[in-house]
Amino acid sequence: MIQKTLKTNQGRLLISMPQQLSEVTLGQMMQLQDTPDLKDLDAISILSGVPATELQNVSNANDFMDFADAVLNLSHQIKYLYSSDAVPKTVMLTVGEKQVTLDVLKNLSVEPAGAFMAARDVIADEIAAHIKKYGEENWQDYFNPSLTACCKVLAYYFYCRATGNSYDEYAAANFTDVIKKLWVTEALPIAKHFFMSFPNLSKPKTGFWHQLLHLLKKGLAYTLSKSLGISTP
């Protein structure tokens, strides 16, 4: 963490900025990724927690140079994190006023069924959007899921184990507020493992109702053809 006290028009302003990705939360990285036309002051504000309006009152713009270098260094580190396959063994989540340490299971199985289906849908939608934009050929070589999608998948994965509650779709979706507080160096490798190591989760979703409707139509076609004396393949 780098700290500097800068002179402003109203006095002095203490700014603390992370220098390593291990000091950056998933939520901060999501803000950086989702901010349109991200500027230097926007990045410094997100990473330091100091409102941009306060940063604009710093007397000398050159005082931000050290922070700008830190932002650039972090951008280089995130590239290596995307290519890392090292999944952490445990994570610590802050749930309400409690801190809960959870093992990251080797097979990363998603339980219960509701959580599995929700995670599957997020993964399938994210991969489908990527393929639609860039094409299907060698898609896995270039695919990087959005941090928002990663956050959703981790919320479904951890919700029941972290809270001890039965699965609830609405509550699990809101659990992203807890997941955002994870260090990005923990969250991203786990989420990446889901996206890249579970081909069954990436298959297009077909609901039971659609399957039933297909069978009903097929059965109806067979019944009609039989009554009309028409052969079916």
C-alpha positions in Angstrom: 0.0 0.0 0.0 1.3 3.4 -0.9 0.3 6.5 1.2 0.8 10.1 0.5 -0.6 13.3 2.0 -1.4 15.8 -0.7 -2.0 19.6 -0.4 -5.5 20.7 -1.5 -7.3 24.1 -1.7 -8.9 23.3 1.6 -6.0 21.7 3.5 -4.4 18.3 3.2 -5.7 14.9 1.9 -4.4 11.5 2.9 -4.6 8.9 0.1 -3.8 5.2 0.4 -3.5 3.2 -2.8 -2.8 -0.5 -3.3 0.3 -1.5 -5.1 -0.4 -5.2 -5.4 -3.5 -7.0 -6.7 -3.6 -8.9 -3.4 -4.7 -5.5 -1.9 -7.5 -4.9 -4.4 -11.0 -6.3 -3.9 -13.1 -7.9 -6.6 -15.6 -5.1 -6.2 -13.0 -2.4 -6.9 -11.9 -4.3 -10.0 -15.5 -4.6 -11.1 -15.9 -0.8 -10.8 -12.8 -0.2 -12.8 -14.0 -2.6 -15.6 -17.5 -1.1 -15.6 -16.7 2.6 -15.6 -17.0 4.0 -19.1 -14.2 6.2 -20.3 -12.1 5.5 -17.2 -9.8 8.4 -16.4 -6.8 8.6 -14.1 -8.7 10.3 -11.3 -11.6 7.8 -11.6 -9.1 4.9 -11.2 -7.4 6.5 -8.2 -10.8 7.3 -6.6 -12.0 3.7 -7.0 -8.8 2.2 -5.6 -8.3 4.6 -2.8 -11.9 5.1 -1.8 -11.5 8.9 -1.9 -14.3 10.7 -3.9 -13.2 12.1 -7.2 -14.6 15.5 -6.2 -12.0 15.6 -3.4 -9.2 14.5 -5.6 -10.1 17.4 -8.0 -9.1 19.9 -5.3 -5.5 18.7 -5.0 -3.3 21.7 -5.7 -0.7 20.1 -7.9 -1.6 17.5 -10.5 2.0 16.2 -10.5 1.3 14.9 -7.0 -0.7 12.1 -8.6 2.2 10.6 -10.6 3.1 8.0 -8.0 -0.5 6.9 -7.9 -0.7 6.8 -11.7 2.3 4.5 -11.7 0.6 2.2 -9.2 -2.5 2.0 -11.4 -0.3 1.1 -14.4 1.5 -1.6 -12.4 -1.8 -3.1 -11.3 -3.0 -3.3 -14.9 0.0 -5.3 -15.8 -0.5 -7.7 -12.8 -4.2 -8.4 -13.8 -3.0 -9.9 -17.1 -0.9 -12.5 -15.3 -3.7 -13.2 -12.9 -6.0 -14.1 -15.8 -3.5 -16.7 -17.0 -2.9 -18.2 -13.5 -4.3 -21.6 -12.7 -3.6 -21.5 -8.9 -6.9 -21.9 -7.0 -6.7 -20.8 -3.3 -7.3 -23.6 -0.7 -9.4 -21.3 1.5 -11.2 -18.0 1.5 -12.5 -15.7 4.3 -15.9 -14.1 3.8 -17.4 -11.3 6.0 -21.0 -12.2 6.4 -22.8 -9.6 8.5 -20.6 -9.2 11.6 -19.0 -12.6 11.3 -15.9 -13.7 9.4 -16.3 -17.2 7.9 -13.4 -19.3 6.6 -14.4 -21.8 3.9 -12.4 -24.5 2.1 -12.4 -24.2 -1.6 -13.4 -27.8 -2.6 -11.2 -29.3 -5.3 -14.1 -30.3 -7.6 -15.8 -27.0 -7.0 -19.2 -28.7 -7.1 -22.1 -26.3 -7.0 -24.8 -27.3 -4.5 -27.7 -27.4 -4.1 -29.5 -27.9 -7.4 -30.9 -24.4 -7.5 -27.4 -22.9 -7.1 -26.0 -25.2 -9.8 -28.7 -24.2 -12.3 -28.2 -20.5 -11.6 -24.4 -20.8 -12.0 -24.9 -22.8 -15.2 -27.1 -20.2 -16.7 -24.6 -17.4 -15.9 -21.8 -19.4 -17.5 -23.8 -20.4 -20.6 -24.9 -16.9 -21.2 -21.4 -15.4 -20.8 -19.9 -18.0 -23.2 -22.7 -17.6 -25.7 -22.2 -13.8 -25.7 -18.5 -14.2 -26.3 -19.0 -16.7 -29.2 -21.6 -14.4 -30.8 -19.2 -11.5 -30.7 -15.9 -13.3 -31.7 -16.9 -16.6 -33.2 -16.8 -20.2 -32.0 -13.4 -21.2 -33.4 -10.9 -21.6 -30.5 -13.1 -19.5 -28.3 -11.5 -20.9 -25.1 -8.1 -19.5 -26.1 -9.5 -15.9 -26.0 -12.3 -16.1 -23.5 -12.1 -13.9 -20.4 -15.4 -13.8 -18.5 -16.6 -10.5 -17.2 -16.0 -9.8 -13.5 -19.7 -9.3 -13.0 -20.4 -12.8 -14.2 -17.5 -14.2 -12.0 -19.0 -12.5 -9.0 -22.5 -14.0 -9.7 -21.1 -17.5 -10.0 -19.2 -17.2 -6.8 -22.3 -15.9 -5.0 -24.2 -19.0 -6.0 -21.3 -21.2 -5.1 -20.6 -19.8 -1.6 -24.0 -18.6 -0.4 -25.4 -21.8 1.4 -22.0 -22.8 2.9 -21.2 -19.3 4.1 -24.6 -18.5 5.6 -25.9 -22.0 6.6 -29.2 -21.0 5.0 -31.3 -23.0 2.6 -30.9 -21.9 -1.0 -32.9 -18.9 -2.0 -32.5 -17.4 -5.4 -33.0 -13.8 -4.4 -30.8 -14.0 -1.3 -28.0 -15.8 -3.3 -28.1 -13.1 -6.0 -27.8 -10.4 -3.4 -24.8 -12.3 -1.8 -22.7 -10.7 -4.5 -22.3 -7.8 -2.0 -20.3 -10.2 0.2 -18.3 -11.7 -2.8 -17.2 -8.2 -3.9 -15.2 -7.9 -0.7 -13.0 -10.9 -1.6 -9.5 -10.1 -2.8 -9.4 -10.3 -6.6 -6.4 -12.6 -6.4 -8.7 -15.1 -4.6 -12.0 -14.6 -6.5 -10.8 -14.6 -10.1 -8.9 -17.9 -10.1 -11.9 -19.7 -8.5 -14.3 -18.2 -11.0 -12.0 -18.9 -13.9 -11.9 -22.5 -12.9 -15.7 -22.7 -13.1 -15.8 -21.2 -16.6 -12.9 -23.2 -18.1 -13.1 -26.6 -16.4 -16.8 -27.4 -16.4 -17.8 -28.0 -20.1 -21.2 -29.3 -19.0 -22.0 -25.9 -17.4 -21.2 -24.1 -20.6 -23.7 -26.0 -22.7 -26.8 -24.1 -23.8 -29.6 -24.4 -21.3 -32.6 -26.4 -22.2 -35.4 -26.3 -19.6 -37.5 -29.3 -18.8 -40.6 -27.5 -20.2 -39.0 -27.1 -23.6 -38.0 -30.8 -23.6 -41.5 -31.8 -22.6 -43.0 -29.6 -25.3 -40.7 -31.1 -27.9 -41.7 -34.6 -26.9 -45.4 -33.7 -26.9 -45.1 -32.2 -30.4 -43.3 -35.3 -31.5 -45.9 -37.6 -30.0 -48.7 -35.5 -31.5 -47.1 -35.7 -35.0 -46.8 -39.5 -34.6 -50.5 -39.8 -33.6 -51.7 -37.6 -36.5 -49.5 -39.4 -39.0 -50.7 -42.8 -37.8 -54.4 -41.7 -38.1 -53.8 -40.3 -41.6 -51.7 -43.2 -42.7 -48.5 -41.2 -43.2 -45.2 -42.7 -42.4 -42.8 -40.7 -40.2 -39.0 -40.9 -40.0 
